[in-house]
């Protein structure tokens, strides 16, 4: 996952100080995450419940500007940097709903006080694999080599 430093910081600023699970969507262009929409809807101590209507409207606005939807970010408790079973099921549901030309999406987790861990759902033929992913933070304007 390649992300602009300002977007990375925006995610941490909005999500790290929350006491319950929260999150938002990420988007960008040319393989670089440049956008984050924070979902102010409160979650619970153990589950993020996205405001699907609000976030889908934001994705529609992004598409009009040439920005692609790249995934969903949410917080976990400090001792849980990995995806839960429920997270994995939700990711599979999202990927199955995506058009087949969407080959992958990112599902980073904010761990308060520790930063981000990244997970990537990848469509290979008719199967969806969920893997850990490295995070590359770049400055705006910095060239990204794929």
MDTraj code that builds the backbone (N, CA, C; nanometers):
import mdtraj as md
import numpy as np

residues = "UNK UNK UNK UNK UNK UNK UNK UNK UNK UNK UNK UNK UNK UNK UNK UNK UNK UNK UNK UNK UNK UNK UNK UNK UNK UNK UNK UNK UNK UNK UNK UNK UNK UNK UNK UNK UNK UNK UNK UNK UNK UNK UNK UNK UNK UNK UNK UNK UNK UNK UNK UNK UNK UNK UNK UNK UNK UNK UNK UNK UNK UNK UNK UNK UNK UNK UNK UNK UNK UNK UNK UNK UNK UNK UNK UNK UNK UNK UNK UNK UNK UNK UNK UNK UNK UNK UNK UNK UNK UNK UNK UNK UNK UNK UNK UNK UNK UNK UNK UNK UNK UNK UNK UNK UNK UNK UNK UNK UNK UNK UNK UNK UNK UNK UNK UNK UNK UNK UNK UNK UNK UNK UNK UNK UNK UNK UNK UNK UNK UNK UNK UNK UNK UNK UNK UNK UNK UNK UNK UNK UNK UNK UNK UNK UNK UNK".split()
xyz = np.array([
    [0.0852, -0.1166, 0.0000],
    [0.0000, 0.0000, 0.0000],
    [0.0901, 0.1233, 0.0000],
    [0.0677, 0.2104, -0.0959],
    [0.1431, 0.3354, -0.1048],
    [0.0479, 0.4492, -0.0721],
    [0.0897, 0.5367, 0.0189],
    [0.0017, 0.6402, 0.0703],
    [0.0788, 0.7702, 0.0906],
    [0.0126, 0.8813, 0.0586],
    [0.0728, 1.0121, 0.0866],
    [0.0852, 1.0296, 0.2375],
    [0.1941, 1.0896, 0.2791],
    [0.2181, 1.1122, 0.4216],
    [0.1048, 1.1926, 0.4852],
    [0.0550, 1.2937, 0.4161],
    [-0.0523, 1.3761, 0.4730],
    [-0.1797, 1.2946, 0.4934],
    [-0.2092, 1.2016, 0.4031],
    [-0.3272, 1.1162, 0.4165],
    [-0.3072, 1.0180, 0.5314],
    [-0.1883, 0.9610, 0.5418],
    [-0.1532, 0.8714, 0.6521],
    [-0.1748, 0.9429, 0.7854],
    [-0.1228, 1.0647, 0.7952],
    [-0.1367, 1.1424, 0.9188],
    [-0.2819, 1.1782, 0.9475],
    [-0.3580, 1.2071, 0.8430],
    [-0.5001, 1.2379, 0.8596],
    [-0.5743, 1.1173, 0.9188],
    [-0.5428, 0.9993, 0.8711],
    [-0.6049, 0.8774, 0.9240],
    [-0.5703, 0.8619, 1.0719],
    [-0.4429, 0.8744, 1.1045],
    [-0.4017, 0.8583, 1.2446],
    [-0.4645, 0.9636, 1.3344],
    [-0.4684, 1.0871, 1.2881],
    [-0.5255, 1.1959, 1.3679],
    [-0.6731, 1.1719, 1.3964],
    [-0.7473, 1.1305, 1.2961],
    [-0.8913, 1.1116, 1.3125],
    [-0.9277, 0.9846, 1.3873],
    [-0.8479, 0.8817, 1.3741],
    [-0.8867, 0.7516, 1.4294],
    [-0.8161, 0.7133, 1.5592],
    [-0.6947, 0.7595, 1.5826],
    [-0.6163, 0.7116, 1.6967],
    [-0.6693, 0.7543, 1.8320],
    [-0.7367, 0.8666, 1.8374],
    [-0.7798, 0.9173, 1.9676],
    [-0.9177, 0.8679, 2.0088],
    [-0.9800, 0.7850, 1.9281],
    [-1.1146, 0.7369, 1.9577],
    [-1.1099, 0.6195, 2.0553],
    [-1.2106, 0.6130, 2.1431],
    [-1.2153, 0.5044, 2.2405],
    [-1.2927, 0.3835, 2.1895],
    [-1.3667, 0.4001, 2.0827],
    [-1.4394, 0.2876, 2.0239],
    [-1.3953, 0.2719, 1.8790],
    [-1.4276, 0.1582, 1.8219],
    [-1.3901, 0.1357, 1.6819],
    [-1.4573, 0.2380, 1.5918],
    [-1.3791, 0.2888, 1.4991],
    [-1.4254, 0.3867, 1.4026],
    [-1.3439, 0.3669, 1.2758],
    [-1.3673, 0.4484, 1.1742],
    [-1.2893, 0.4316, 1.0530],
    [-1.3336, 0.5229, 0.9422],
    [-1.3170, 0.4761, 0.8193],
    [-1.3523, 0.5545, 0.7024],
    [-1.3068, 0.4839, 0.5765],
    [-1.3099, 0.5572, 0.4668],
    [-1.2704, 0.5012, 0.3375],
    [-1.1463, 0.5706, 0.2858],
    [-1.0728, 0.4980, 0.2020],
    [-0.9536, 0.5526, 0.1396],
    [-0.9694, 0.5442, -0.0116],
    [-0.9085, 0.6396, -0.0796],
    [-0.9150, 0.6430, -0.2249],
    [-0.7905, 0.7074, -0.2808],
    [-0.7797, 0.7065, -0.4125],
    [-0.6635, 0.7682, -0.4736],
    [-0.6606, 0.7500, -0.6236],
    [-0.5413, 0.7708, -0.6768],
    [-0.5174, 0.7598, -0.8213],
    [-0.3838, 0.6920, -0.8441],
    [-0.3750, 0.6209, -0.9542],
    [-0.2483, 0.5619, -0.9988],
    [-0.1792, 0.4783, -0.8909],
    [-0.2578, 0.4075, -0.8103],
    [-0.2005, 0.3198, -0.7094],
    [-0.1548, 0.3883, -0.5823],
    [-0.1825, 0.5179, -0.5689],
    [-0.1396, 0.5931, -0.4499],
    [-0.2626, 0.6410, -0.3746],
    [-0.2666, 0.6115, -0.2455],
    [-0.3768, 0.6578, -0.1611],
    [-0.3529, 0.8047, -0.1278],
    [-0.4486, 0.8866, -0.1711],
    [-0.4372, 1.0313, -0.1539],
    [-0.5556, 1.0902, -0.0788],
    [-0.6572, 1.0074, -0.0536],
    [-0.7821, 1.0583, 0.0034],
    [-0.8264, 0.9724, 0.1219],
    [-0.8888, 1.0385, 0.2196],
    [-0.9478, 0.9697, 0.3339],
    [-1.0736, 1.0449, 0.3742],
    [-1.1822, 0.9720, 0.3883],
    [-1.3064, 1.0281, 0.4403],
    [-1.3312, 0.9619, 0.5743],
    [-1.3292, 1.0413, 0.6796],
    [-1.3534, 0.9897, 0.8144],
    [-1.5023, 0.9702, 0.8355],
    [-1.5371, 0.8575, 0.8910],
    [-1.6760, 0.8251, 0.9225],
    [-1.6969, 0.8544, 1.0706],
    [-1.7660, 0.9633, 1.0994],
    [-1.7842, 1.0065, 1.2381],
    [-1.8854, 0.9233, 1.3148],
    [-1.9484, 0.8295, 1.2467],
    [-2.0461, 0.7439, 1.3127],
    [-1.9761, 0.6610, 1.4204],
    [-2.0262, 0.6661, 1.5441],
    [-1.9593, 0.5896, 1.6500],
    [-1.9791, 0.4402, 1.6326],
    [-1.8767, 0.3659, 1.6668],
    [-1.8845, 0.2204, 1.6651],
    [-1.9099, 0.1706, 1.8058],
    [-1.8654, 0.0517, 1.8320],
    [-1.8739, -0.0056, 1.9651],
    [-1.7311, -0.0406, 2.0061],
    [-1.7102, -0.0837, 2.1303],
    [-1.5727, -0.1197, 2.1694],
    [-1.5128, -0.2331, 2.0865],
    [-1.5963, -0.3102, 2.0166],
    [-1.5417, -0.4254, 1.9453],
    [-1.5793, -0.4331, 1.7972],
    [-1.6505, -0.3316, 1.7443],
    [-1.6914, -0.3416, 1.6040],
    [-1.7154, -0.2036, 1.5436],
    [-1.6667, -0.1873, 1.4208],
    [-1.6902, -0.0639, 1.3449],
    [-1.8111, -0.0858, 1.2554],
    [-1.9089, 0.0028, 1.2653],
    [-2.0296, -0.0022, 1.1832],
    [-2.0283, 0.1181, 1.0894],
    [-1.9803, 0.1011, 0.9651],
    [-1.9703, 0.2167, 0.8748],
    [-2.1064, 0.2728, 0.8358],
    [-2.1081, 0.4036, 0.8135],
    [-2.2270, 0.4719, 0.7615],
    [-2.2241, 0.4522, 0.6100],
    [-2.2777, 0.3398, 0.5661],
    [-2.2667, 0.2969, 0.4262],
    [-2.3248, 0.4016, 0.3316],
    [-2.4377, 0.4599, 0.3667],
    [-2.5007, 0.5593, 0.2786],
    [-2.4100, 0.6805, 0.2586],
    [-2.3546, 0.7320, 0.3671],
    [-2.2654, 0.8484, 0.3592],
    [-2.1393, 0.8146, 0.2792],
    [-2.0818, 0.6989, 0.3066],
    [-1.9566, 0.6630, 0.2409],
    [-1.9774, 0.6316, 0.0930],
    [-2.0884, 0.5680, 0.0577],
    [-2.1169, 0.5440, -0.0841],
    [-2.1366, 0.6757, -0.1593],
    [-2.1996, 0.7743, -0.0955],
    [-2.2157, 0.9064, -0.1580],
    [-2.0789, 0.9709, -0.1807],
    [-1.9881, 0.9539, -0.0847],
    [-1.8526, 1.0088, -0.1000],
    [-1.7786, 0.9403, -0.2145],
    [-1.7961, 0.8092, -0.2277],
    [-1.7325, 0.7352, -0.3374],
    [-1.7858, 0.7853, -0.4718],
    [-1.9156, 0.8112, -0.4793],
    [-1.9740, 0.8663, -0.6030],
    [-1.9113, 1.0013, -0.6374],
    [-1.8913, 1.0873, -0.5367],
    [-1.8275, 1.2184, -0.5606],
    [-1.6831, 1.1997, -0.6062],
    [-1.6132, 1.1049, -0.5457],
    [-1.4763, 1.0762, -0.5870],
    [-1.4719, 1.0349, -0.7334],
    [-1.5613, 0.9453, -0.7730],
    [-1.5603, 0.8967, -0.9105],
    [-1.5761, 1.0103, -1.0103],
    [-1.6565, 1.1096, -0.9762],
    [-1.6748, 1.2256, -1.0641],
    [-1.5457, 1.3052, -1.0783],
    [-1.4547, 1.2917, -0.9802],
    [-1.3273, 1.3632, -0.9828],
    [-1.2121, 1.2735, -1.0295],
    [-1.2433, 1.1511, -1.0691],
    [-1.1386, 1.0596, -1.1147],
    [-1.0631, 0.9918, -1.0020],
    [-1.1200, 0.9904, -0.8837],
    [-1.0575, 0.9257, -0.7683],
    [-1.1215, 0.7886, -0.7501],
    [-1.0389, 0.6862, -0.7362],
    [-1.0880, 0.5496, -0.7199],
    [-1.0996, 0.5121, -0.5723],
    [-1.1972, 0.4297, -0.5422],
    [-1.2127, 0.3722, -0.4092],
    [-1.1052, 0.2660, -0.3915],
    [-1.0275, 0.2759, -0.2805],
    [-0.9186, 0.1813, -0.2575],
    [-0.9384, 0.0943, -0.1341],
    [-1.0403, 0.1243, -0.0520],
    [-1.0624, 0.0367, 0.0620],
    [-1.1193, 0.1058, 0.1836],
    [-1.1179, 0.0309, 0.2928],
    [-1.1759, 0.0763, 0.4194],
    [-1.0715, 0.0626, 0.5294],
    [-1.0619, 0.1649, 0.6103],
    [-0.9721, 0.1640, 0.7261],
    [-1.0576, 0.1663, 0.8518],
    [-1.0131, 0.0966, 0.9566],
    [-1.0836, 0.1046, 1.0847],
    [-0.9849, 0.0808, 1.1981],
    [-1.0294, 0.1139, 1.3181],
    [-0.9426, 0.0995, 1.4349],
    [-0.9652, -0.0344, 1.5038],
    [-0.8631, -0.0740, 1.5765],
    [-0.8700, -0.1883, 1.6671],
    [-0.8183, -0.1432, 1.8027],
    [-0.8389, -0.2248, 1.9018],
    [-0.7797, -0.1988, 2.0323],
    [-0.6286, -0.2124, 2.0226],
    [-0.5559, -0.1562, 2.1193],
    [-0.4100, -0.1515, 2.1119],
    [-0.3433, -0.2877, 2.0997],
    [-0.4053, -0.3913, 2.1505],
    [-0.3392, -0.5219, 2.1475],
    [-0.3874, -0.6100, 2.0322],
    [-0.4520, -0.5503, 1.9306],
    [-0.5089, -0.6311, 1.8224],
    [-0.4790, -0.5728, 1.6845],
    [-0.3542, -0.5881, 1.6345],
    [-0.3198, -0.5308, 1.5036],
    [-0.3636, -0.6150, 1.3834],
    [-0.4139, -0.7351, 1.4077],
    [-0.4521, -0.8239, 1.2984],
    [-0.6021, -0.8209, 1.2720],
    [-0.6417, -0.8679, 1.1568],
    [-0.7830, -0.8758, 1.1214],
    [-0.8531, -0.9812, 1.2063],
    [-0.9721, -0.9489, 1.2507],
    [-1.0535, -1.0460, 1.3241],
    [-1.1258, -1.1357, 1.2234],
    [-1.1870, -1.2405, 1.2720],
    [-1.2674, -1.3281, 1.1860],
    [-1.3799, -1.2466, 1.1214],
    [-1.4451, -1.1609, 1.2003],
    [-1.5518, -1.0750, 1.1475],
    [-1.5016, -0.9798, 1.0405],
    [-1.3804, -0.9244, 1.0604],
    [-1.3200, -0.8370, 0.9591],
    [-1.3033, -0.9122, 0.8276],
    [-1.2518, -1.0336, 0.8356],
    [-1.2273, -1.1133, 0.7153],
    [-1.3576, -1.1444, 0.6421],
    [-1.4612, -1.1773, 0.7169],
    [-1.5909, -1.2037, 0.6537],
    [-1.6441, -1.0791, 0.5837],
    [-1.6303, -0.9627, 0.6489],
    [-1.6773, -0.8364, 0.5918],
    [-1.5985, -0.8029, 0.4649],
    [-1.4674, -0.8245, 0.4690],
    [-1.3829, -0.7991, 0.3520],
    [-1.4276, -0.8862, 0.2349],
    [-1.4523, -1.0139, 0.2605],
    [-1.4977, -1.1027, 0.1540],
    [-1.6313, -1.0567, 0.0970],
    [-1.7217, -1.0105, 0.1839],
    [-1.8512, -0.9587, 0.1388],
    [-1.8320, -0.8378, 0.0476],
    [-1.7438, -0.7472, 0.0869],
    [-1.7167, -0.6270, 0.0070],
    [-1.6564, -0.6657, -0.1277],
    [-1.5570, -0.7530, -0.1257],
    [-1.4907, -0.7924, -0.2505],
    [-1.5870, -0.8641, -0.3444],
    [-1.6744, -0.9459, -0.2908],
    [-1.7712, -1.0166, -0.3749],
    [-1.8714, -0.9202, -0.4380],
    [-1.8944, -0.8054, -0.3734],
    [-1.9877, -0.7056, -0.4271],
    [-1.9216, -0.6141, -0.5306],
    [-1.7889, -0.6150, -0.5362],
    [-1.7158, -0.5282, -0.6283],
    [-1.7200, -0.5853, -0.7705],
    [-1.7169, -0.4963, -0.8697],
    [-1.7049, -0.5451, -1.0086],
    [-1.5763, -0.6274, -1.0225],
    [-1.5763, -0.7235, -1.1112],
    [-1.4605, -0.8127, -1.1243],
    [-1.3327, -0.7428, -1.1707],
    [-1.3459, -0.6228, -1.2312],
    [-1.2238, -0.5515, -1.2703],
    [-1.1495, -0.4931, -1.1498],
    [-1.2128, -0.4905, -1.0341],
    [-1.1439, -0.4477, -0.9111],
    [-1.0634, -0.5682, -0.8638],
    [-0.9325, -0.5627, -0.8831],
    [-0.8480, -0.6780, -0.8520],
    [-0.8050, -0.6824, -0.7054],
    [-0.8051, -0.5660, -0.6393],
    [-0.7638, -0.5636, -0.4992],
    [-0.8158, -0.4384, -0.4294],
    [-0.8282, -0.4480, -0.2987],
    [-0.8619, -0.3351, -0.2120],
    [-0.7775, -0.3471, -0.0854],
    [-0.7602, -0.2347, -0.0169],
    [-0.6814, -0.2310, 0.1060],
    [-0.7730, -0.2173, 0.2270],
    [-0.7293, -0.2793, 0.3371],
    [-0.8059, -0.2753, 0.4608],
    [-0.7104, -0.2520, 0.5782],
    [-0.6542, -0.1305, 0.5864],
    [-0.5614, -0.1010, 0.6953],
    [-0.6339, -0.0931, 0.8300],
    [-0.5587, -0.1243, 0.9331],
    [-0.6086, -0.1141, 1.0701],
    [-0.5248, -0.0112, 1.1438],
    [-0.5926, 0.0817, 1.2132],
    [-0.5248, 0.1775, 1.2995],
    [-0.5157, 0.1142, 1.4378],
    [-0.3936, 0.1047, 1.4893],
    [-0.3724, 0.0577, 1.6248],
    [-0.3250, 0.1790, 1.7044],
    [-0.4129, 0.2350, 1.7908],
    [-0.3768, 0.3577, 1.8624],
    [-0.2411, 0.3453, 1.9329],
    [-0.1602, 0.4479, 1.9133],
    [-0.0277, 0.4522, 1.9734],
    [0.0777, 0.3734, 1.8971],
    [0.0370, 0.2977, 1.7950],
    [0.1317, 0.2146, 1.7217],
    [0.1349, 0.2432, 1.5723],
    [0.0307, 0.3033, 1.5167],
    [0.0290, 0.3334, 1.3735],
    [-0.0675, 0.2453, 1.2971],
    [-0.0338, 0.2191, 1.1715],
    [-0.1188, 0.1419, 1.0814],
    [-0.0556, 0.0067, 1.0488],
    [-0.1410, -0.0941, 1.0360],
    [-0.1009, -0.2185, 0.9721],
    [-0.1865, -0.2285, 0.8467],
    [-0.1335, -0.2856, 0.7408],
    [-0.2092, -0.2922, 0.6166],
    [-0.2392, -0.4360, 0.5782],
    [-0.3598, -0.4536, 0.5284],
    [-0.4050, -0.5828, 0.4776],
    [-0.4665, -0.5573, 0.3403],
    [-0.4486, -0.6522, 0.2526],
    [-0.4915, -0.6357, 0.1139],
    [-0.5737, -0.7575, 0.0733],
    [-0.6899, -0.7316, 0.0149],
    [-0.7714, -0.8387, -0.0423],
    [-0.7424, -0.8413, -0.1915],
    [-0.7029, -0.9577, -0.2416],
    [-0.6618, -0.9723, -0.3805],
    [-0.7490, -1.0781, -0.4478],
    [-0.8045, -1.0404, -0.5628],
    [-0.8855, -1.1338, -0.6413],
    [-0.7934, -1.2057, -0.7396],
    [-0.7878, -1.3378, -0.7272],
    [-0.7098, -1.4206, -0.8183],
    [-0.8058, -1.5236, -0.8758],
    [-0.8344, -1.5070, -1.0047],
    [-0.9359, -1.5880, -1.0724],
    [-1.0677, -1.5672, -0.9974],
    [-1.1263, -1.6691, -0.9418],
    [-1.2530, -1.6543, -0.8695],
    [-1.2350, -1.6655, -0.7190],
    [-1.1117, -1.6516, -0.6726],
    [-1.0835, -1.6637, -0.5304],
    [-1.0313, -1.5302, -0.4767],
    [-1.0657, -1.5013, -0.3515],
    [-1.0181, -1.3792, -0.2870],
    [-0.9246, -1.4186, -0.1745],
    [-0.8020, -1.3678, -0.1815],
    [-0.7019, -1.3922, -0.0773],
    [-0.6821, -1.2646, 0.0030],
    [-0.6685, -1.2778, 0.1322],
    [-0.6407, -1.1649, 0.2202],
    [-0.5001, -1.1825, 0.2736],
    [-0.4150, -1.0833, 0.2461],
    [-0.2740, -1.0930, 0.2826],
    [-0.2302, -0.9679, 0.3588],
    [-0.1212, -0.9808, 0.4342],
    [-0.0592, -0.8633, 0.4955],
    [0.0116, -0.7856, 0.3857],
    [0.0219, -0.6552, 0.4038],
    [0.0803, -0.5711, 0.3002],
    [0.1718, -0.4678, 0.3640],
    [0.2803, -0.4385, 0.2974],
    [0.3709, -0.3332, 0.3445],
    [0.3087, -0.1969, 0.3187],
    [0.3508, -0.0993, 0.3958],
    [0.3050, 0.0385, 0.3778],
    [0.4245, 0.1222, 0.3339],
    [0.4076, 0.1919, 0.2222],
    [0.5092, 0.2849, 0.1746],
    [0.4496, 0.4251, 0.1830],
    [0.5104, 0.5100, 0.2641],
    [0.4635, 0.6472, 0.2823],
    [0.5482, 0.7380, 0.1941],
    [0.4796, 0.8178, 0.1117],
    [0.5512, 0.9087, 0.0218],
    [0.4998, 1.0509, 0.0411],
    [0.5803, 1.1462, -0.0010],
    [0.5435, 1.2876, 0.0005],
    [0.4613, 1.3177, -0.1236],
    [0.3721, 1.4165, -0.1150],
    [0.2993, 1.4591, -0.2338],
    [0.4009, 1.5030, -0.3391],
    [0.3764, 1.4606, -0.4619],
    [0.4665, 1.4965, -0.5701],
    [0.5817, 1.4000, -0.5882],
    [0.6050, 1.3135, -0.4888],
    [0.7131, 1.2165, -0.5005],
    [0.6729, 1.1088, -0.6007],
    [0.7627, 1.0729, -0.6848],
    [0.7342, 0.9686, -0.7846],
    [0.7219, 0.8344, -0.7166],
    [0.6303, 0.7569, -0.7653],
    [0.6099, 0.6212, -0.7137],
    [0.6390, 0.5231, -0.8243],
    [0.7292, 0.4322, -0.7961],
    [0.7633, 0.3291, -0.8944],
    [0.6889, 0.2026, -0.8584],
    [0.6077, 0.1534, -0.9509],
    [0.5298, 0.0312, -0.9248],
    [0.6164, -0.0905, -0.9349],
])
top = md.Topology()
chain = top.add_chain()
for i, resn in enumerate(residues, 1):
    res = top.add_residue(resn, chain, resSeq=i)
    for name in ("N", "CA", "C"):
        top.add_atom(name, md.element.get_by_symbol(name[0]), res)
traj = md.Trajectory(xyz[None], top)
